[in-house]
């Protein structure tokens, strides 16, 4: 059947609401398959790009006579029962952390040092930050510290007795090695980079001439995917969900700045494993990461264009996108290339969600700049003094960069999403609350896109976390105005005047559930249910499953006033459509 084409803007508005309706689909479409899972709950190891990391935990203990030298000349601290110490051999480009049972916000003093000659000499002690308690955390812990390619690491933890913490352990993560590491290598970047030791030194401006953009981007900056850094999706047990992006929080990862381009995937895998497995978050906390050459990497799963909730800053995760620069910038100088990467990313990302770079917003009840550092919303030195000093510059240049993305301004709402596994054009879904509805025709896609804009990319994990709703092709539904409508697969609209009309087309008058999010998203107004034959010009009222001929203008007025409409409207339809309704009484 071909339904009438309506010129009213309300037709599009109602069409959009219909995608969330619960009537039967006319066309059967295979379900998006759920990924196979391991005992950890994530995707099984069937991705050739995935690289498995290994995790070891070394219990901490009070320092003995042989470890007193760890504290230098401070013999009182060495003999204290309020101190524990742990040391571990390290392999790979390692990430470490400290965890404990007890108060997650315990006031502990934690330091780390490393050796690259089997303990003959040691680096200076570096502080490790206690992370703020997070609802997703299963125990207390520090932020991850990327120690890099060293032989041994040692940590000391003070105030353990006073804070009543137990089970203190040194966690070491060996991120493994894989083809993705070689793929990320670029000797031209490494030659220009210049290294700095464990959190120290300088990391000046770097040319991006040798950078290679990878991945299938949707009109945005080049963002390397999770597969590009070898994410082991068997660790991904978090269920992606959307918040409302009101701004961005900038971080640094802490630890070594002496990394090559090939070691970047290892750094991200180490942080991911520590966050997802050790801390129990189920995924990496940052939405994006930027290396010192300005290359942008996808972090938290869900879809780079959606408003995916991160785990990067307690209290504001639902409201901000978290971007972390790889390295420690308390004393090191952040590279100009890394700053440019952050600017390019945020100019695009904030434009997608209609967020200006400048100005202030309310985050967790406090007034904050829309682009802030982690220290602005938490008790931390992050993102380091070097990056923090450049926030004003970053805001200004993000604002300038947003002019490039004006055509995308506020186009990513999360209502209309596209999943692209391995094909140029993938499945398009309407998302309403926690339900997804597959759109099965190009006409329906066009009708929805007219109001909602283009479809945003979504990940497999995001879509499979949603309940499967009715596939969208043709259906009846009751819209918020209380009337029944049908939208066919070409995006055309037809109004039902009674339950009889609905039954005539094989529906029923039970109210299909339209989720609140869909109701609140669209404006709905009345549309005339009078139809005029394109061939004869005769006017009909479609009522109770029948076509009723309207002979006079007075009858038209009378019928119109009965439903409270103040203006006369009708639409032209084909004779074939009118003839599908049996003849009813006439009006003169």
VOGU-3710 file (C-alpha; in Angstrom, 3 decimals, decimal comma):
1> xxxxxxxxxx> 0,000/0,000/0,000  1,110/3,559/-0,670  0,048/6,052/1,949  -0,592/9,746/1,219  2,338/12,141/1,281  1,811/14,916/3,787  3,363/18,346/3,576  2,858/19,244/7,222  5,978/19,311/9,437  3,955/17,377/11,974
11> xxxxxxxxxx> 4,027/14,365/9,671  7,743/14,068/10,115  7,417/14,615/13,858  4,922/11,809/14,246  6,929/9,577/11,942  9,864/9,840/14,275  7,827/8,935/17,312  6,547/5,848/15,572  9,927/4,171/15,436  9,702/3,544/19,155
21> xxxxxxxxxx> 6,239/2,003/18,903  5,598/-1,598/19,751  3,390/-2,895/16,920  4,364/-5,947/14,857  6,887/-5,498/12,075  5,887/-6,266/8,523  9,338/-7,468/7,499  11,386/-9,977/9,465  15,047/-8,950/9,844  17,721/-11,074/11,547
31> xxxxxxxxxx> 18,721/-9,929/15,009  22,060/-8,295/15,535  23,994/-11,269/16,908  25,215/-11,054/20,449  28,954/-11,723/20,671  30,143/-14,982/22,152  31,300/-14,470/25,709  33,990/-15,818/27,907  33,628/-16,418/31,619  34,628/-12,791/32,135
41> xxxxxxxxxx> 31,549/-11,686/30,206  33,250/-9,996/27,225  33,792/-10,944/23,619  35,640/-14,205/23,114  39,158/-14,031/21,732  38,174/-14,243/18,054  39,619/-10,867/17,068  43,066/-11,300/15,495  44,013/-7,765/16,575  43,426/-8,470/20,288
51> xxxxxxxxxx> 46,496/-8,706/22,518  46,183/-10,419/25,895  47,810/-8,760/28,902  48,975/-10,529/32,055  48,440/-9,255/35,589  50,396/-10,131/38,721  49,699/-8,987/42,270  52,477/-8,936/44,866  51,244/-8,647/48,484  52,827/-5,815/50,438
61> xxxxxxxxxx> 54,398/-6,440/53,843  56,144/-4,414/56,557  59,720/-3,591/55,565  62,352/-5,885/57,042  66,013/-5,147/57,786  66,928/-5,793/54,189  64,486/-3,202/52,879  65,211/-0,399/55,347  67,516/1,208/52,792  64,431/1,923/50,700
71> xxxxxxxxxx> 63,713/4,860/52,980  67,187/6,302/52,939  68,153/7,826/56,258  64,607/7,847/57,652  65,030/4,899/60,047  61,844/5,789/61,949  59,726/5,232/58,848  61,558/2,031/58,052  60,736/0,635/61,482  57,134/1,839/61,531
81> xxxxxxxxxx> 54,268/-0,664/61,588  52,283/1,884/59,600  54,250/1,184/56,415  54,151/-1,689/53,943  56,366/-2,288/50,961  56,243/-4,439/47,839  58,607/-5,069/44,947  58,174/-7,016/41,735  60,065/-7,928/38,610  58,575/-6,304/35,529
91> xxxxxxxxxx> 58,328/-7,430/31,923  56,979/-5,634/28,894  56,190/-1,924/28,700  54,545/-2,140/32,076  51,805/-0,331/33,968  51,570/-0,644/37,749  49,162/0,288/40,509  48,427/-0,328/44,163  45,127/-1,706/45,486  43,765/-2,509/48,948
101> xxxxxxxxxx> 40,693/-3,590/50,865  39,072/-1,116/53,214  38,255/2,536/52,723  38,547/3,443/49,050  39,332/7,066/49,970  41,983/6,184/52,568  44,550/8,916/53,205  47,601/6,946/52,135  51,020/8,159/51,016  52,153/5,942/48,131
111> xxxxxxxxxx> 55,413/6,173/46,234  56,998/4,164/43,440  60,487/3,806/42,027  61,935/1,713/39,235  65,181/0,058/38,230  66,401/-0,938/34,801  69,476/-2,836/36,038  67,912/-5,448/38,334  67,950/-3,202/41,397  71,566/-2,020/41,246
121> xxxxxxxxxx> 70,376/1,566/40,876  66,959/3,125/41,342  65,053/6,100/39,988  63,910/8,815/42,418  60,660/8,115/44,267  57,558/9,327/42,437  54,181/9,821/44,141  51,172/7,726/43,132  47,738/9,306/43,388  44,878/7,652/45,275
131> xxxxxxxxxx> 41,887/7,682/42,967  38,639/9,130/44,248  36,040/6,482/45,138  33,931/5,443/42,175  30,641/3,535/42,263  32,104/1,027/39,781  35,186/0,326/41,904  35,368/-2,889/43,942  38,267/-1,778/46,142  40,542/1,150/46,864
141> xxxxxxxxxx> 43,358/1,864/44,464  45,768/4,308/42,906  45,666/5,707/39,423  47,677/3,526/37,015  51,330/4,479/36,612  53,050/3,675/33,320  56,602/2,730/34,317  57,643/1,568/30,859  60,451/-0,775/29,928  62,105/-1,428/33,315
151> xxxxxxxxxx> 63,302/-4,519/35,180  61,906/-3,946/38,651  59,455/-1,721/40,505  59,077/-1,050/44,221  56,318/0,770/46,118  55,893/1,985/49,689  52,512/2,625/51,290  52,285/4,707/54,460  49,434/5,247/56,966  48,044/1,743/56,452
161> xxxxxxxxxx> 47,410/1,131/60,170  45,980/4,572/60,793  43,626/4,202/57,834  42,774/0,583/58,650  43,459/-0,788/55,179  44,278/-4,417/54,502  45,368/-6,593/51,633  47,646/-4,004/50,070  49,075/-5,291/46,818  51,367/-4,110/44,031
171> xxxxxxxxxx> 49,721/-4,780/40,672  51,949/-5,122/37,622  50,467/-5,353/34,133  52,469/-6,741/31,222  50,476/-5,515/28,178  51,900/-8,172/25,865  53,007/-7,667/22,263  51,169/-7,919/18,957  50,958/-6,847/15,341  49,154/-3,649/16,379
181> xxxxxxxxxx> 52,349/-2,450/18,043  54,285/-2,772/14,805  51,452/-1,114/12,891  51,598/1,898/15,226  55,345/2,308/14,755  56,524/5,345/12,819  60,256/6,016/12,806  59,792/9,565/11,543  57,820/10,407/14,667  60,309/8,727/16,986
191> xxxxxxxxxx> 63,243/10,525/15,374  61,682/13,916/16,037  60,193/13,181/19,432  63,008/13,403/21,951  62,545/11,409/25,148  62,170/12,401/28,753  62,719/10,083/31,707  60,165/8,849/34,243  57,832/11,858/34,442  60,624/14,387/33,941
201> xxxxxxxxxx> 62,292/16,453/31,254  61,001/18,082/28,088  58,871/16,877/25,212  58,878/19,683/22,667  56,945/20,238/19,466  56,812/17,283/17,099  55,980/17,121/13,404  52,965/15,038/12,378  54,214/14,555/8,827  54,582/10,811/9,228
211> xxxxxxxxxx> 51,270/10,162/10,977  48,930/7,672/9,319  45,182/8,068/9,733  43,468/4,724/10,180  39,921/3,557/10,688  36,633/4,371/8,988  35,873/7,889/10,180  32,538/9,628/9,826  33,391/13,186/8,853  35,727/13,781/11,767
221> xxxxxxxxxx> 39,387/13,741/12,783  41,318/10,494/12,371  40,630/8,385/15,459  42,371/5,060/15,876  40,007/2,372/17,046  40,149/-0,023/19,994  41,265/-2,695/17,564  44,197/-0,467/16,601  45,586/-0,695/20,135  44,725/-4,377/20,519
231> xxxxxxxxxx> 41,852/-4,228/23,004  41,086/-7,652/24,463  37,304/-7,400/24,488  36,996/-10,369/26,840  37,833/-7,854/29,601  35,040/-5,483/28,522  32,247/-6,259/31,001  30,853/-2,736/31,374  27,504/-1,992/29,726  27,853/1,179/27,634
241> xxxxxxxxxx> 25,323/3,881/28,402  24,743/7,451/27,320  24,801/10,617/29,383  24,600/14,249/28,283  27,859/15,870/27,252  28,093/19,395/28,673  31,862/19,765/28,500  35,241/18,024/28,537  37,775/17,090/31,218  41,458/16,865/30,245
251> xxxxxxxxxx> 43,784/14,406/31,999  47,279/13,010/31,753  48,052/9,347/32,297  51,103/9,837/34,573  54,260/7,774/34,390  56,896/7,697/31,704  57,186/10,116/28,813  59,892/7,933/27,220  57,764/5,962/24,828  58,059/5,312/21,126
261> xxxxxxxxxx> 55,228/5,390/18,613  55,173/1,573/18,641  54,735/1,492/22,425  51,553/3,588/22,489  49,203/0,573/22,100  51,034/-1,094/25,010  50,430/1,928/27,235  46,722/1,981/26,437  46,383/-1,785/26,936  48,096/-1,516/30,325
271> xxxxxxxxxx> 45,749/1,224/31,511  42,748/-0,640/30,060  43,658/-3,889/31,824  44,235/-2,106/35,134  40,948/-0,175/34,917  38,828/-3,001/33,525  40,187/-5,988/35,433  42,061/-4,811/38,515  39,787/-1,920/39,457  36,657/-3,752/38,325
281> xxxxxxxxxx> 35,400/-0,988/36,040  34,866/-3,310/33,073  36,532/-0,934/30,593  39,091/1,842/30,293  37,966/5,015/32,042  38,926/7,619/29,418  36,745/8,255/26,375  39,776/9,211/24,272  43,559/9,238/24,576  46,078/11,419/22,726
291> xxxxxxxxxx> 49,765/10,525/22,382  52,631/13,018/22,257  52,532/13,080/18,450  48,889/14,168/18,492  47,441/10,843/17,365  43,935/10,285/18,753  42,878/6,877/20,089  39,427/5,577/20,948  39,179/4,674/24,621  35,915/3,658/26,290
301> xxxxxxxxxx> 33,661/1,480/24,169  30,214/2,491/22,950  30,833/4,704/19,929  33,013/7,779/19,485  30,076/9,881/18,263  27,701/9,031/21,093  27,564/10,611/24,553  29,112/7,585/26,234  29,565/7,824/30,003  33,203/7,425/31,046
311> xxxxxxxxxx> 34,929/6,647/34,340  37,519/9,400/34,385  36,305/11,991/36,912  33,994/11,028/39,782  30,805/13,089/39,871  30,955/14,403/36,310  31,296/11,245/34,216  27,705/11,497/32,941  28,224/15,099/31,854  31,680/15,214/30,283
321> xxxxxxxxxx> 33,943/13,553/27,767  37,289/12,484/29,244  40,461/13,021/27,184  43,832/11,897/28,524  47,253/12,807/27,151  49,756/9,956/27,444  52,583/11,033/29,743  53,314/12,876/32,992  53,166/16,646/32,647  53,717/17,766/36,216
331> xxxxxxxxxx> 57,272/18,729/35,230  57,609/17,673/31,591  56,528/20,046/28,840  53,571/18,808/26,840  54,261/18,725/23,104  52,543/21,156/20,771  51,467/18,160/18,692  49,616/16,617/21,657  47,866/19,920/22,325  46,850/20,134/18,657
341> xxxxxxxxxx> 45,459/16,615/18,880  43,323/17,569/21,888  42,116/20,708/20,096  41,178/18,848/16,898  39,346/16,172/18,866  37,356/18,541/21,089  36,455/20,948/18,260  34,746/18,029/16,505  33,390/16,171/19,542  31,873/19,176/21,314
351> xxxxxxxxxx> 30,357/20,399/18,027  28,588/17,052/17,617  26,791/17,673/20,903  26,194/21,399/20,451  28,586/22,450/23,227  30,505/25,753/22,803  34,177/25,605/23,758  34,117/28,789/25,809  31,985/29,702/28,790  30,786/27,825/31,824
361> xxxxxxxxxx> 28,354/25,079/32,660  27,135/23,306/35,791  28,945/20,063/36,558  27,934/18,105/39,651  26,250/21,237/41,007  29,289/23,502/40,563  30,042/26,145/37,949  32,962/25,005/35,794  34,534/25,958/32,490  33,218/23,762/29,697
371> xxxxxxxxxx> 36,775/22,617/29,024  38,422/21,978/32,388  41,334/20,083/33,847  40,827/17,099/36,135  42,077/19,149/39,102  39,135/21,546/38,625  36,659/18,802/39,550  38,754/16,549/41,806  41,560/16,538/44,375  44,430/15,765/42,030
381> xxxxxxxxxx> 47,371/17,369/40,257  46,106/15,976/36,933  46,540/16,967/34,085  49,901/18,343/35,210  51,088/21,946/35,341  52,251/22,022/31,716  48,858/21,097/30,259  46,914/23,097/32,817  48,757/26,293/31,859  47,564/25,842/28,283
391> xxxxxxxxxx> 43,840/25,407/28,993  43,022/28,991/28,027  44,806/28,490/24,709  43,033/25,157/24,197  39,602/26,704/24,785  40,323/29,518/22,336  41,610/27,232/19,595  38,802/24,699/20,072  36,356/27,570/19,606  38,131/28,560/16,381
401> xxxxxxxxxx> 38,184/24,951/15,236  34,460/24,510/15,786  33,782/26,680/12,737  34,923/23,717/10,649  32,237/21,495/12,172  29,257/23,885/12,126  27,472/21,554/9,717  27,570/18,890/12,455  26,438/21,177/15,271  24,236/19,241/17,684
411> xxxxxxxxxx> 23,642/16,391/15,199  24,620/13,499/17,452  21,689/12,849/19,767  21,929/9,083/20,029  18,381/8,547/18,711  19,540/7,395/15,281  22,641/5,185/15,206  24,462/3,102/12,638  26,405/-0,102/13,179  29,098/-0,793/10,596
421> xxxxxxxxxx> 30,748/-4,170/11,070  32,652/-4,633/7,795  30,513/-3,067/5,080  30,325/0,451/3,603  26,749/0,911/4,797  25,540/-0,936/7,845  22,374/-1,321/9,918  20,576/1,830/11,050  18,696/1,700/14,346  16,401/4,042/16,220
431> xxxxxxxxxx> 17,324/4,140/19,917  14,715/5,104/22,481  15,759/4,779/26,092  16,995/1,226/26,534  15,382/-0,155/23,355  16,696/-0,398/19,793  14,525/-0,621/16,682  15,958/-1,673/13,324  14,918/0,559/10,411  14,297/-1,730/7,465
441> xxxxxxxxxx> 13,753/0,649/4,530  15,607/3,556/2,980  12,396/5,595/2,866  11,902/5,268/6,584  15,547/6,199/7,183  15,055/9,331/5,109  11,908/10,291/7,020  13,731/9,953/10,330  16,888/11,677/9,159  14,857/14,696/8,046
451> xxxxxxxxxx> 14,127/15,449/11,694  16,984/13,815/13,585  19,880/14,323/11,204  22,445/11,752/10,165  22,947/8,485/11,984  25,833/8,432/14,459  28,176/5,483/14,646  27,584/3,093/17,532  29,571/0,085/18,629  28,369/-3,496/18,696
461> xxxxxxxxxx> 28,591/-3,524/22,489  26,338/-0,476/22,786  23,660/-1,941/20,533  23,691/-5,386/22,110  23,288/-3,778/25,537  19,855/-2,505/24,457  16,636/-4,509/24,426  15,528/-5,521/20,931  12,366/-3,616/20,059  10,055/-4,003/17,095
471> xxxxxxxxxx> 11,713/-3,636/13,700  10,407/-0,570/11,916  8,623/-0,873/8,605  4,825/-0,465/8,822  2,755/-0,229/11,975  0,002/1,479/13,848  0,724/3,332/17,054  -0,987/5,783/19,366  0,978/9,026/19,482  1,060/11,450/22,458
481> xxxxxxxxxx> -1,896/13,416/21,064  -3,997/10,268/21,540  -4,616/9,556/17,860  -3,623/6,460/15,932  -1,277/6,757/12,989  0,446/4,417/10,578  3,831/5,019/8,984  4,744/2,729/6,143  8,177/1,679/4,956  8,475/4,691/2,649
491> xxxxxxxxxx> 8,123/7,126/5,512  4,563/8,090/4,509  1,954/8,886/7,131  -1,690/7,945/7,464  -4,027/8,838/10,292  -6,631/6,466/11,703  -9,924/8,034/12,713  -11,124/5,149/14,859  -10,350/1,685/16,140  -12,267/0,367/13,140
501> xxxxxxxxxx> -9,700/1,867/10,803  -6,888/0,290/12,781  -8,609/-3,102/12,680  -9,218/-2,721/8,945  -5,461/-2,670/8,434  -4,805/-5,619/10,720  -3,922/-3,704/13,882  -5,630/-3,371/17,239  -6,408/-0,541/19,611  -4,159/-1,599/22,465
511> xxxxxxxxxx> -1,844/1,297/23,238  1,643/0,442/21,988  4,173/1,787/24,453  5,994/4,888/23,236  8,909/5,519/25,623  8,987/8,837/27,443  12,252/9,812/25,772  10,592/9,563/22,355  7,486/11,438/23,533  9,555/14,321/24,834
521> xxxxxxxxxx> 11,700/14,500/21,715  9,044/15,435/19,184  6,307/18,009/18,734  3,042/16,493/17,521  0,088/18,395/16,036  -3,177/17,324/14,471  -3,293/16,449/10,783  -6,529/16,341/8,799  -7,988/12,904/8,185  -9,870/14,115/5,114
531> xxxxxxxxxx> -8,596/12,706/1,817  -9,258/13,891/-1,749  -9,032/11,561/-4,705  -6,216/12,513/-7,047  -8,234/11,215/-10,034  -11,729/12,572/-9,397  -11,157/15,338/-6,861  -13,911/13,892/-4,616  -13,506/14,520/-0,908  -13,818/11,690/1,656
541> xxxxxxxxxx> -13,650/11,259/5,381  -11,829/8,099/6,473  -13,723/6,884/9,516  -14,293/3,574/11,291  -12,515/1,635/8,575  -14,709/3,099/5,785  -14,570/5,910/3,221  -17,372/8,455/3,626  -18,080/10,800/0,692  -18,388/14,480/1,684
551> xxxxxxxxxx> -20,568/16,269/-0,860  -20,903/19,807/0,441  -18,754/22,475/2,052  -21,293/22,755/4,887  -20,858/19,058/5,656  -17,097/19,542/5,635  -17,402/22,438/8,090  -19,755/20,438/10,292  -17,428/17,458/10,482  -14,417/19,694/11,076
561> xxxxxxxxxx> -16,029/21,585/13,974  -16,975/18,284/15,590  -13,314/17,562/16,256  -12,413/21,156/17,173  -10,293/22,063/14,167  -10,255/25,698/13,119  -8,957/25,339/9,575  -9,873/23,109/6,666  -7,204/20,752/5,399  -7,200/17,732/3,156
571> xxxxxxxxxx> -4,647/15,640/1,313  -4,680/14,044/-2,103  -4,486/10,264/-2,234  -4,675/7,669/-4,958  -7,944/6,079/-5,941  -6,387/2,691/-5,238  -5,842/3,682/-1,620  -9,400/5,016/-1,239  -10,837/1,863/-2,754  -9,156/-0,236/-0,079
581> xxxxxxxx> -11,676/1,261/2,365  -15,240/-0,069/1,959  -17,844/2,572/1,223  -19,615/4,096/4,188  -22,373/6,679/4,680  -22,226/9,973/2,824  -22,418/13,537/4,192  -24,380/16,357/2,555
//
